Amino acid sequence: MTIQKPSTGTAPDTTSPDTTSSIKTSRSTVTALPESSRRPWALPPTLIAALGVLVLLVLAAVVPGLIAPYDPLAIDLDATLSPPTWAHPFGTDLSGRDLLSRIIFGTKQSLAIGLGAVAVALVLAVVLGITAGLSGRIAQALANRWIDVLFAFPTILLGLLLTSVFGPGPYTLIFAIGIGIAPGYARIIRGQVLTVRNAAYIEAATALGHSRTRILLQHIAPNALRPMIVTATLGIGQAIIWASGLAYLGLGVAPPSPEWGALLDAGRTYITVAWWLEIFPGLVIVITALAFTTVGRHLGARLEGTTR
């Protein structure tokens, strides 16, 4: 008679090699998840930097007196054309005025010109784009011809024309730039309207007896204008660059305004002896344009449901 001894060791491992490998694979898959998947609320570093720049710009536009170290109009003849120092980080101009303070106080006017130009462009684009996409054949032809005519006029030529009629100033810049960039916006809206108006839900709304105005306001306009949110954000930086370029040609805001383009125009005479008068305003303009462009691109990616 054979007596079986009780088992005193551990239970045998009945897990198959395939099961073990699958467990290891699943564990490695979990640990290999990208950072963006584990933290979906995390923002890209470039977007964080761009938002930080925009926050600083808003503060400079709203409360410049709390940020600027000096009065932008205070003249100090003892510090004429002083290079960057601890006392004046961006240097001084021909009248001894602190350049950093002037850039800070010019933020409000520069942003206002950019926002105003985009607003003018959007109004014109909505009228022309919707007319070209929804109206009758004659109205569509007229709207398309107007878009083509506006495309034929460069922004600089419009600036020269409006300046000769109304004189240089911020409002001249706003309308010249707004009219100059409106045709591109109008073509985007027209394309969206032509796509949306043939959608199934538009046909269903028409079959239900909804009025043309109701269909336009509730269905066509919101879907056609959605891409313009991104385009307008990108356009603000573009408008600021255009305003600075026109001001550099003497078509913008006249001195002693601290508008960024006016600062560039005032400093070009002394660029060989006072480089900071051109470099620092130019850097601020470029950084501002890049910030709006970065925010606009990430906003477009978010609206499209993609990541960049």
Secondary structure, 3 states (H helix, E strand, C coil): CCCCCCCCCCCCCCCCHHHHHHHHHHHHHHHCCCHHHHCCCCCCHHHHHHHHHHHHHHHHHHCHHHHCCCCCCCCCHHHCCCCCCCCCCCCECCCCCEHHHHHHHHHHHHHHHHHHHHHHHHHHHHHHHHHHHHCCHHHHHHHHHHHHHHHHCCHHHHHHHHHHHHCCCHHHHHHHHHHHHHHHHHHHHHHHHHHHCCCHHHHHHHHCCCCHHHHHHHHHHHHHHHHHHHHHHHHHHHHHHHHHHHHHCCCCCCCCCCCHHHHHHHHHHHCCCCCHHHHHHHHHHHHHHHHHHHHHHHHHHHHCCCCC
